[in-house]
Amino acid sequence: SSDSSTPFSYEMEEACMLNVSGDRLDVGLLAPNMDESTKDRTNISSLEIMVMRPCASQSPSSSSLDQSFAESISGTSWRGDDSLTAPNDRTGVAKLNPQEENDDEIAPLRRGMQQEDANTSIRLTQIMLEQPLEYLEEIHSAASRYLKRNRLPEALHLFQTILDCQRRQHGELHEDVGAACHNVGLALLRMNNIERARDYFERAVRIRKGSLGRDHPDVAVSLVKVGISLLLQHSFDMALQAFRDALSVRKRALGALHPSTARIYNNIGCVHVEFNETREARRAFEAALDIQRNSLCNDPESGPLMFGAATSLCNLGYLYRSRDQYDKAALVLKEALLLQEGVLGFIHPTVLSTMDNLAEALVMSSDYDGALRFYDEILARFDTLGEVANHHGARAAVLYRMSRVHKNQNDYESELEKLQVALEELQSAGDKDRTEQLERHILEDIQRAHENTEAAKESWI
C-alpha cells in the first residue's frame, strides 16, 4: 500500500468532479440538478471512472466553499419529485443516468434484453413479491429505479431476490446469475459496504468467465468494479492488477481505441499516483485523453465522451497541481472546464468546482488577475441562481479567497472590501455551525487588513 499521507482521495464517477475536502473516501449517488435543455446530453455516467480529489486545501475556506457549492444548488427549481438524493450532506453534484452505455451500470435481467428506463413507474404488488419467479422483469425494473433514486436498502433487497430466483432457475454458474451478482454488488457499493460489494463483483467475474468466456465484455465490466472496490479499500497493488486485467479483456473484446478503455487507463493512472509514480500516472491519463479526443473527432457532440475527457483532464490537472506545476494544471483545467460547460451548462456545481480549482491554480502560478476573473465569474453565476438558492456561504468563501489574492497583490483596501462583503454574506447564511470557522478567519483578516491599510497610509505620508 501507499504512504498514508497521500494528498488524494477517490470517488466513482457518480461523485465525479465535486471538490470534496477531507481525508476519507467519498462514494455517493448524486442529485440530477440540470435543466431540461441539458438533460438529453447528460446521460453520460459510466460508473466506472475514478476521479482524484485533493484532500484538505491550505485555504481555511476550502471546506466551507465545497459544502456551500452543493447546498446552493440543492434548493433550486431544477429539482423535481423524481430527483435523486445524496447519501450524505457533502455531495451535491449531478448523478448522470447511464442510458447510452448500459453495460457499465445495472446489468439487464437477461443478456440481450434492453435496459429498462429507470424513470418508468412500475408499482410492485404483494403478489409480485410472493411469486417473484413470475415477475422478475417487474422486480428488476423496480430495483433499478430504486438504485438510481438512492433507495438503496429496497434496491438491495430486490436484487437479492432476483439473485435467489436466478439460482433456483439456472444453478450457480449461469450467466444470469453472474449478472444478478453484479447488480447486488452495485447496491452494496453505493451503500459503502465495499468488502461485501467486492465479494459479489468477484463472484460475477468468475461466473461470467465460465459462462460467457474470459474475453467477454461483461467480464471486463465486473473486473473494473473489483478494481474500484480495491482502490477504495486502499489495496492498490490488487486494484492495479484488476484494472490491467479489465483493460486486457476490453482491448481484446472491443479494440484498443474503444472509448471504454479510456476509463480504465484513467483508473490505472489513479493507482500510479498512489505509488508516487508520476510519470506512469501522467502516461495513463494521457493515454485516456488520446482515446477520448480521437473518439470526439468522430462524435464531437457526445456527452459521455466530453464528460469522460473532462474527468481525465481534471485528474491530470490535480496531478500537476500536487507536483507544484501550476501553469500546466491551469492549462488542462481550462480545457476540462470548457468540456464540462458544453455538457452541463454554466451553473452546474461540477462546473463551479472546476472553475474554483482553476482559479486556485492560477493563484499558485501568480496569475492573480486571471484568478480574480474566474472568482468574479463564479460570483456572477451564483447571482443567476436567484434568491431560491441559499448560496451566501459559497459567496462568502469565494470572496474570502479573492481577499487573499488582493493581499498577495498588496492591495489592502480591496482585501478589506472583499472581507467586509464576505462577512455580510456569512451573516445572511444562517447556518452558524458550518460557517463559524470561516467567520473567525474573516474577522481575524479584517483586523489585520485594517492595520495594513493604516500602515500603508502612514508609509505614504
C-alpha positions in Angstrom: 0.0 0.0 0.0 1.0 3.6 -0.4 2.0 6.2 2.2 -0.9 7.3 4.3 -0.1 10.9 3.7 -1.2 10.8 0.1 -2.9 14.1 -0.8 -5.8 12.4 -2.7 -9.0 10.5 -2.1 -11.0 8.8 -4.8 -14.6 8.8 -6.0 -16.6 6.9 -8.5 -17.8 8.9 -11.5 -21.2 9.2 -9.8 -19.5 11.5 -7.4 -17.3 12.9 -10.0 -15.9 16.4 -10.2 -17.0 17.6 -6.8 -14.0 19.1 -5.0 -14.6 17.4 -1.6 -12.1 18.4 1.1 -11.2 15.8 3.7 -9.1 12.8 4.3 -11.6 10.0 3.7 -13.1 8.4 0.6 -16.4 9.6 -0.7 -18.6 7.5 -2.8 -22.1 8.8 -3.4 -25.1 8.9 -5.6 -25.9 12.4 -6.5 -28.8 14.5 -7.5 -29.5 15.4 -11.2 -29.5 19.2 -10.9 -29.8 20.0 -14.6 -32.3 21.9 -16.6 -34.4 20.5 -19.4 -32.2 21.8 -22.1 -29.2 19.8 -21.0 -30.9 16.5 -19.9 -30.7 14.9 -23.3 -26.9 15.5 -23.4 -26.1 14.3 -19.9 -26.9 10.6 -19.9 -23.2 10.0 -19.6 -22.1 8.4 -16.4 -20.4 5.0 -16.8 -19.9 4.5 -13.0 -16.5 3.1 -13.9 -14.2 6.1 -14.0 -12.4 7.3 -10.8 -11.6 10.9 -10.1 -8.8 12.0 -7.8 -9.7 14.5 -5.2 -7.2 16.8 -3.5 -7.5 16.4 0.3 -7.9 19.5 2.5 -6.6 22.6 1.0 -4.3 25.0 2.7 -7.0 27.6 2.4 -9.2 27.6 5.5 -12.2 28.3 3.4 -12.0 25.3 1.2 -14.4 23.1 3.2 -17.0 25.8 3.5 -16.8 26.6 -0.2 -17.1 22.9 -1.2 -20.1 22.4 1.1 -21.7 25.6 0.0 -21.5 24.8 -3.7 -23.6 21.7 -3.0 -26.0 23.5 -0.7 -26.5 26.5 -3.0 -27.7 24.3 -5.9 -29.8 21.9 -3.9 -32.7 24.4 -3.4 -33.1 25.5 -7.0 -36.2 25.0 -9.0 -34.5 22.4 -11.2 -35.3 19.7 -8.7 -38.5 17.7 -9.3 -40.2 14.9 -7.5 -38.0 12.3 -9.3 -34.7 13.9 -8.2 -32.1 11.6 -6.7 -31.0 12.4 -3.3 -27.5 12.5 -1.9 -26.5 9.9 0.7 -24.7 12.4 2.8 -24.6 16.2 3.3 -21.3 16.6 1.5 -22.4 15.8 -2.0 -24.5 17.7 -4.5 -23.3 17.1 -8.0 -25.4 15.6 -10.7 -25.7 11.8 -10.9 -25.9 11.4 -14.7 -28.1 8.5 -15.6 -26.4 5.8 -17.7 -28.6 5.1 -20.7 -26.1 5.4 -23.5 -23.6 2.9 -22.0 -25.8 0.3 -20.3 -23.0 -2.3 -20.0 -21.3 -0.2 -17.3 -24.3 0.2 -15.0 -27.0 -2.2 -14.0 -26.8 -5.5 -15.8 -30.0 -6.4 -17.6 -32.1 -9.2 -16.3 -31.1 -11.4 -19.2 -28.3 -10.9 -21.7 -29.6 -9.2 -24.8 -32.6 -7.6 -23.1 -32.8 -3.8 -23.5 -32.1 -2.0 -20.3 -35.3 -0.6 -18.6 -35.8 3.1 -18.3 -35.4 3.8 -14.6 -37.9 6.6 -14.9 -40.7 4.2 -15.8 -43.0 3.7 -12.9 -43.9 0.1 -12.1 -45.8 -0.4 -8.8 -44.9 -3.7 -7.1 -47.7 -5.6 -5.7 -47.8 -8.2 -2.9 -48.5 -10.9 -5.4 -45.3 -10.0 -7.3 -43.2 -10.2 -4.1 -44.8 -13.5 -3.1 -44.3 -15.1 -6.6 -41.1 -13.4 -7.7 -40.2 -16.0 -10.4 -43.2 -15.0 -12.4 -42.5 -11.3 -12.1 -38.7 -11.0 -12.4 -38.8 -8.3 -15.1 -41.1 -6.1 -13.0 -38.9 -6.6 -9.9 -35.8 -5.9 -11.8 -37.2 -2.7 -13.2 -38.3 -1.6 -9.7 -34.8 -2.5 -8.3 -33.1 -0.4 -11.0 -35.4 2.5 -10.3 -34.7 2.3 -6.5 -30.9 2.2 -7.2 -31.0 5.3 -9.3 -33.1 7.1 -6.8 -30.8 6.1 -4.0 -33.3 4.0 -2.2 -30.5 1.5 -1.6 -32.0 -0.9 1.0 -35.0 -1.5 -1.2 -32.8 -1.9 -4.3 -30.5 -4.4 -2.5 -33.4 -6.5 -1.2 -35.0 -6.7 -4.7 -31.6 -7.5 -6.4 -31.0 -10.2 -3.8 -34.5 -11.6 -4.5 -33.6 -11.8 -8.2 -30.3 -13.5 -7.5 -32.1 -16.2 -5.4 -34.6 -16.7 -8.2 -31.9 -17.0 -10.9 -30.0 -19.5 -8.8 -33.1 -21.6 -8.3 -33.9 -21.5 -12.1 -30.4 -21.9 -13.5 -28.0 -23.1 -10.8 -24.9 -21.3 -9.6 -22.9 -20.9 -12.8 -25.4 -19.4 -15.3 -24.7 -16.0 -16.9 -27.9 -14.5 -15.5 -26.7 -15.4 -12.0 -23.4 -13.5 -12.8 -25.5 -10.5 -13.9 -27.5 -10.7 -10.7 -24.4 -10.9 -8.5 -23.0 -7.8 -10.3 -26.2 -5.9 -9.5 -26.1 -6.9 -5.9 -22.5 -5.6 -5.8 -23.6 -2.3 -7.2 -26.2 -1.7 -4.5 -23.7 -2.7 -1.8 -21.0 -0.4 -3.3 -23.5 2.5 -3.2 -24.1 1.7 0.4 -20.4 1.9 1.1 -20.3 -1.8 2.0 -17.2 -2.2 0.0 -16.0 -5.5 1.3 -19.3 -7.3 0.5 -19.6 -5.5 -2.8 -16.2 -6.7 -3.8 -17.1 -10.3 -2.9 -20.2 -10.1 -5.2 -18.2 -8.5 -8.1 -15.6 -11.2 -7.8 -18.3 -13.9 -8.0 -19.7 -12.1 -11.0 -16.3 -12.2 -12.7 -15.9 -16.0 -12.0 -19.4 -16.8 -13.2 -19.2 -14.6 -16.3 -15.8 -16.0 -17.3 -17.2 -19.5 -17.1 -20.5 -18.9 -18.8 -19.5 -16.2 -21.4 -15.8 -16.7 -21.9 -12.8 -15.0 -20.5 -12.8 -12.2 -23.1 -16.4 -11.2 -23.0 -17.1 -7.5 -22.4 -19.2 -8.3 -19.4 -16.2 -9.8 -17.7 -14.4 -6.5 -18.0 -17.3 -4.6 -16.6 -17.2 -6.7 -13.4 -13.4 -6.6 -13.2 -13.5 -2.8 -13.3 -15.9 -2.9 -10.3 -13.5 -5.2 -8.5 -10.7 -2.7 -9.2 -12.8 0.2 -7.9 -13.6 -1.7 -4.7 -9.9 -2.5 -4.1 -8.9 1.1 -4.8 -11.5 2.3 -2.3 -10.1 -0.2 0.2 -6.5 1.1 -0.5 -5.4 -2.3 -1.8 -3.5 -0.6 -4.5 -1.4 -3.5 -5.9 -4.5 -5.6 -6.3 -6.5 -2.8 -7.7 -3.8 -2.1 -10.4 -3.9 -5.8 -11.3 -7.7 -5.8 -11.6 -7.7 -2.7 -13.8 -4.9 -4.2 -16.0 -6.9 -7.5 -16.4 -10.0 -5.5 -17.3 -8.0 -3.4 -19.8 -6.7 -6.6 -21.5 -10.2 -8.1 -21.8 -11.7 -4.9 -23.1 -9.0 -4.4 -25.7 -9.5 -7.9 -27.0 -13.3 -7.7 -26.9 -13.8 -4.1 -28.2 -10.5 -2.9 -29.6 -7.7 -0.8 -28.2 -9.3 2.5 -29.2 -12.8 1.9 -27.8 -13.8 4.8 -25.5 -14.4 2.4 -22.6 -10.7 1.6 -22.5 -10.0 5.2 -21.7 -11.9 4.9 -18.4 -9.6 2.1 -17.3 -6.5 4.0 -18.3 -7.7 6.8 -16.1 -8.2 4.4 -13.1 -4.7 3.0 -13.7 -3.4 6.5 -13.5 -5.0 7.0 -10.1 -3.3 3.9 -8.8 0.1 5.1 -10.1 -0.4 8.3 -8.2 -0.7 6.3 -5.0 2.7 4.7 -5.7 4.1 8.2 -6.4 4.8 7.1 -9.9 4.2 10.5 -11.5 5.5 9.6 -15.0 3.4 6.4 -15.2 0.3 8.2 -13.9 0.7 11.0 -16.4 1.2 8.5 -19.2 -2.0 6.7 -18.2 -4.1 9.9 -18.0 -2.7 11.0 -21.4 -3.5 7.6 -22.9 -7.1 8.0 -21.7 -7.2 11.5 -23.2 -5.7 10.4 -26.6 -8.5 7.8 -26.9 -11.2 10.3 -25.8 -10.0 13.0 -28.1 -9.8 10.6 -31.0 -13.4 9.5 -30.3 -14.5 13.1 -30.0 -13.2 13.7 -33.5 -15.7 11.2 -34.8 -18.5 12.2 -32.4 -17.9 15.8 -31.2 -21.3 16.2 -29.6 -21.2 13.0 -27.5 -21.9 13.9 -23.8 -20.3 10.8 -22.4 -17.1 11.4 -24.4 -16.9 15.1 -23.4 -17.5 14.3 -19.7 -15.1 11.4 -19.7 -12.4 13.6 -21.3 -13.1 16.3 -18.7 -12.6 13.8 -15.9 -9.2 12.7 -17.3 -8.2 16.3 -17.7 -9.2 17.2 -14.1 -7.2 14.2 -12.8 -4.2 15.3 -14.9 -4.7 18.8 -13.5 -4.8 17.6 -9.9 -1.6 15.6 -10.6 0.2 18.7 -11.9 -1.0 20.7 -9.0 0.2 18.2 -6.5 3.6 18.4 -8.1 3.6 22.3 -8.0 3.2 22.5 -11.8 0.5 25.1 -11.6 0.8 26.5 -15.1 0.2 23.1 -16.5 -2.6 22.4 -14.1 -4.3 25.6 -15.1 -4.0 24.8 -18.8 -5.7 21.4 -18.6 -8.3 22.6 -16.1 -9.3 25.3 -18.6 -9.9 22.6 -21.2 -11.8 20.5 -18.7 -14.0 23.5 -17.8 -14.9 24.1 -21.5 -16.0 20.4 -21.9 -18.0 20.4 -18.7 -19.8 23.6 -19.7 -20.7 22.0 -23.0 -22.4 19.1 -21.3 -23.7 20.6 -18.0 -24.2 24.2 -18.7 -22.7 27.2 -16.8 -24.2 27.0 -13.3 -23.8 23.3 -12.5 -21.9 22.7 -9.3 -19.4 20.5 -11.1 -18.6 23.4 -13.4 -18.3 25.8 -10.4 -16.0 23.5 -8.6 -13.7 23.1 -11.5 -13.7 26.8 -12.0 -12.7 27.2 -8.4 -9.8 24.8 -8.7 -8.7 26.6 -11.9 -8.7 29.9 -10.0 -6.6 28.4 -7.2 -4.1 27.0 -9.7 -3.8 30.5 -11.3 -3.2 32.0 -7.8 -0.4 29.5 -7.2 1.1 30.4 -10.5 1.0 34.1 -9.5 -1.6 34.9 -12.2 -3.6 37.0 -9.8 -5.6 38.9 -12.4 -6.6 35.6 -14.1 -7.7 34.1 -10.8 -9.8 37.2 -9.9 -11.6 37.0 -13.2 -12.6 33.4 -12.5 -13.7 34.2 -9.0 -15.8 37.1 -10.3 -17.3 34.8 -12.9 -18.2 32.3 -10.1 -20.0 35.1 -8.2 -21.8 36.2 -11.3 -23.0 32.7 -11.9 -24.3 32.4 -8.4 -26.3 35.6 -9.0 -28.1 33.9 -11.8 -29.5 31.3 -9.4 -31.6 33.9 -7.7 -32.9 34.0 -4.2 -34.3 30.5 -4.3 -30.8 29.2 -3.7 -29.1 29.8 -0.4 -25.6 30.4 -1.7 -24.5 33.0 0.8 -21.9 30.6 2.3 -20.4 29.9 -1.1 -20.3 33.6 -2.0 -18.6 34.3 1.3 -16.0 31.6 0.7 -15.3 32.9 -2.8 -15.0 36.5 -1.5 -12.6 35.3 1.1 -10.4 33.7 -1.5 -10.5 36.9 -3.5 -9.3 38.8 -0.4 -6.3 36.5 -0.2 -5.4 37.3 -3.8 -5.7 41.1 -3.1 -3.4 40.6 -0.1 -0.8 38.9 -2.3 -1.1 42.0 -4.6 -0.6 44.3 -1.5 -3.9 45.8 -2.3 -5.1 46.1 1.3 -8.1 48.3 0.5 -9.6 45.8 -1.9 -8.8 43.0 0.5 -10.7 44.8 3.3 -13.6 45.5 1.0 -13.9 41.8 0.0 -13.6 40.7 3.6 -16.4 43.0 4.7 -18.8 41.8 2.0 -17.9 38.2 2.8 -18.8 38.8 6.5 -22.1 40.3 5.4 -22.8 37.2 3.3 -22.0 34.9 6.2 -24.3 36.7 8.4 -27.1 36.1 5.9 -26.2 32.4 5.5 -28.0 31.3 8.7 -26.1 28.1 9.4 -23.6 29.3 12.1 -22.2 25.8 12.8 -21.0 25.4 9.2 -19.6 28.9 8.9 -18.1 29.5 12.3 -14.5 28.7 11.3 -14.7 30.8 8.1 -16.2 33.7 10.1 -13.4 33.5 12.6 -10.8 33.7 9.8 -12.6 36.6 8.1 -12.7 38.6 11.4 -9.0 38.0 12.0 -8.1 39.1 8.5 -10.3 42.2 8.8 -8.4 43.3 11.8 -5.1 42.6 10.1 -6.2 44.4 6.9 -7.2 47.5 8.9 -3.7 47.5 10.4 -2.0 47.0 7.0 -4.2 49.8 5.4 -3.2 52.2 8.1 0.4 51.3 7.9 0.3 51.8 4.1 -1.2 55.3 4.6 1.4 56.2 7.2 4.2 55.0 4.9 2.8 57.1 2.0 2.7 60.2 4.2 
